[in-house]
Amino acid sequence: MYTNDEQILLSDCQLCPRECRVDRFAGGDGYCGADAGMNIASICIHKGEEPVISGPEGICNIFFSCCNLRCVYCQNHEISRPDSIEPRSNYSLNETLDIIEKSFSRGIKAVGFVSPSHVVPQVKSILRGFKERGIKPIKVYNTNGYDKPETIDSLDGLIDVWLPDYKYATPALASRFSDAADYPDVVLKAIKRMYYQKGSALSLDEEGRAENGLLIRHLVLPGHAEESKKVLKIIAEEISTGVHISLMSQYHPISFVKGNADLERSLYRSEYMEVASEMERLGFRNGWNQDMESNTNYRPDFSKEHPFE
């Protein structure tokens, strides 16, 4: 399933900025908790992404278990936190490819790799499987942004659409909410590599589905509108105001935010509109705003076969 280089990476893991250097073949002892298996929690049709990502029929998303961040507000906490994860799925590579291929009979044209930063060899093995089977989906890399630049470079030509988060501009906040003080520096370098590959353009097919390009996501957190403004200012100054931005309002408090006064409540409309106004003021001309009611639509239950239904 893995090339020699990938086996070496997994046996002395330095895939992400944590650089735990654990042997993933010996088990999931690193920060993320992932071993050398597929580490897939769910493969499902998802219609809740941006319109250009979902397309008319939705996207076939591969939700990987474990994560290299510890976001206290993570909506996917059932599968992202090692202390919360149910026994890992036993998907083989062929089973994974079978499920994805079956989804194409329903008109699906895109495959999303969700939270893939710690499982890039697994992603590449799936991509090789596509090639061997003659499958040609649109390939979307849906990442938290905590990726090494060299990892992004290694996927050049393999990924069609980069879909990174840009969560924070302030190290203290990144440390407090995601246990990654270096996140602001890491994410900027990673997205710059994505931008180098794709530029600002987001190419669409005849149905309005993204086929190639870069789309940056930012979730506005309650009580932290100023942080969102800082993120947008950095993107404007360091990358481009021409990039596509998805400004999200879907925040919903979960049990892990207890004790964080701001995060224990929902986002106020006034906070979101303040950030949306700043995005316009900075000159961003491409992207999407999100309905305030969206916070009721993005609560997956990964105990179900179809988590978002």
N, C-alpha and C positions, 0 to 999 in steps of 0.2 A: 504493500500500500504506500510505503514511503520510499523516497530516494535515499541514497547513502547520506547526502548532505542533511536531509530532513531528520534522519535517524540520529545523526550527530547532534543536531539542534535540540532534539527531544531528550537526548541522554545527558545533556549539560545545558539546561534550558536558559537561554538568554533572549527569548523571543520578544519579550516586552521590556519596558524600562525598569521593571523590578529586578531583572537579571538574577533570579533565585539560584540558578545553576544546579537545580535538582535533576535527578534522573527520572524523567516522567514514565519510563518503562517500569520503574520500581514502584510506582504509585503516585498519587496526587498529593505530594508533600510540600509543594510550592505555595506561594501566596494565593494563587487562584484556586488551588485545589484540584486542578485538572490532571488526569493521567495521560497516557499516550494513545488512548482509545479515541473514538469519534467524539465523545462528550456532547452528544446531541440530546437536548431535552424535549424538543418538539419540532415537527415539520408540519406546517399548516398553511392554509390559504388565509391571507391577512388583507383586509380591505381598509384598514385604518391608517395607512401611511398617506403621505402627500399625494394628491391626485396624479402627479406625473410619475410617482413611484408605484402606486397600486395599479394604475391603469383601470380600464373598465371592469375587468374580471378579478382584480386583486393580484397579489404577488405571492409566490410560494416561498415563505420564509423558513429558514433553518435557524432555530433558536438553540444556540450552544449553551450548555450548562457551565457554571462557574464564571468568574470575571476577574480581571486584574485591577478593578476598582472596588471600593466599598461605599458606594453612594447610599447614604442613610435613607434616602427617599425613593430608592429604586422600585419602579413598578413591577419589575420582573424578579423581585427578591426571592420568590419561591424557587427559582432556578439559578440565581446568580451568586448566592452566598453559600459557601461550603457548609456552614452550620444549619442551613435550611433545606439543602438539596435532598430530594428523595433519591433512592438508588438510581444511578445513571442508567439511561436507556442502553439497550444492547443492539442498537442499529449497527449493522455491518455497512461497508461501503456500498455493496450491491443493493441492499435493502433501501439505503438512502437514495440511490439513483433511481430505483424502481418507483419509489413514492413521488419523487420529483417528476419523473417521466410521465407518470399517471396524471399528474396535475395538468400537464399540457393538453390532455384530451378535453379539459374544461375551458380551454382558451387562455390559460395562463401563459405568459411569455417571459416573465422575469423571475429570477431566483435571488433572494436576499440572504446574505450571510450576516446574522445578527449577533453582535458581541463576539467577533472573531479574533480579537487581538492576540489571544493566548493560544489559538488553535490554527495558526496559519498553515502548518503542514497538512492538517486535516482539510482545510479549505482547498489547498492545492491538489490533494488527492481526489477530491470531488470534481475539481475542474478538469483533471486528467480523465476522469471517468466520463465526463460530458463529451470530451473529444473522442474517446474510444467508441462511444455509442452514437456519435454523430448528432448529439444534442447541442443546440445553439441558442440557449436562453440569453436574455440580458442579465448580466451579473452585477449585483449591487452589494457593495461592501458597507454594511451598516454598523459603524463602530463608535465607541465612546470617545475616540480621539486620542486615547492613551497608547499610541503606537510609535515605535522607533522609526525614524526616517528610512533606515535601510530596509526595514520590513515593507514599507510602502513602495520603495524602489523595486523590491523583489517581485512585486505584484504588477509592475508596469506592463501593460499589454494583456493582462489577464482579467482585469476588472474593468467593466464598462462605466459604471456609475459609482463615484465615491460619495458616501452619505455619512459624514462624520458629525458627531456632536462637537460643540465648542462650549464647554460648561462654565469655565471660570477664567478671570483675568488676574485674580489675587491669590497668591500662594497660601495665605492663611486660611482663606475660605475653602480652597481646594483640599487642604489638609483636614480641616474640620468636617467637611461634608463627604469627602471621598477618599480620605487617607492618602493623599498624593500631593504634597506641597509643590512638586515639580510639574504638576499638570499644565499650568499656563505656558511654561516654556516648551514642554513636550508637544502639546497639541498644536501650537503655532508652527513648530518645525515640521510636524507631520502633514498639516494641511497645506503648508507651502510646497511640499513635495507633490501632493495631489494636484495642486494648482499648476505646478510646473508641467505635469503630465497632461492636464485637461484644459487649462485656461478657464475663462469665465463662462464660456458657452455651455448650454445644456441642450443637446440635440434631442428632438422629439420625433416619434414616428407619426404616421397619419392619424392615429387614435389619441395623440397627445401624451404618449408614454415616453418617459426619458430613456434614451438609447445610449447616451454617452455624455459624460461631464461630471460636474461637481455641484453638490447641494449641501450647504452647511446648516445644521440644526442648532437652535439655541432654545433651551427651556427657561422661561422666566420664573424665578423662584419667589414666593411671597416674602416681602420684606427686603428684597434685594434688587430692586429696579436699578439702582446705581451700578451694581455689578454687571447687569445686563448691558447697560450703556457703555461701560468700559470694554466689554467684549466686542460690541459692535464697532467701537472706535478703533480698536486694534485691527479688526478685520478690514476696516476702511483704509487705515493707514499702512498696514503691513502686507495686505493681500490685494483687495480690489473692491470697489463699490459696485462692480459689475457682476460679482458672484451671486448665485441664487441663495437666498436665506429663507429658512423656514422658522418663523418666530412662534414658538409653541406656548400655549396657555394651559396645557392639559395637566398641570401639577395637581396631584391628589395626595394628601397625607396618609402615611402608613404607620404601623406600630413602631417602627424603628426610629421615627423622628421625635418620639416622646422626650421632652426635656429641651428641645429646640423651639423656643416660643414662636418664632416666625413660621417655622415649617409645620407647626401643628394645625395650621389653618389653611384654607384654600387661598388661591391668588385673587386679589381684588381686581375688578375690571379697570379701575383707575391706574393701578400699577402697570398692567399690561399695556394700556393705551399710552401711558407715559413712555414706555420703551418703544412702542410702535411709532410714536411721533419722532423719537430720536433717530430711529432707523431711517425715516423719511428725511429728516433734517441732514443726516450725514450723506445723503445722496444715493442710498441703495435703490436700485431701480428694478430688481428682479426678485421674486420670491412670493411667500404666502404668509398671511396672518391666519390665526386659528380662532374659531368660535370659543367664547368663554365656556359654553356648555360642554366642551370637549372633555373636561375632566371627569365626566360620567361615562365616557365611551372607551377609555383606555385602561381597563382594570382586568387584566387577564387572570384566568384560573388554570394553572398548568397541571392541575389534577385531571382536567378534561382532555379528551382527544382533540377538541377544537377550542383552545384556550380563550379565544375572543368572541365566542358565540354564546 
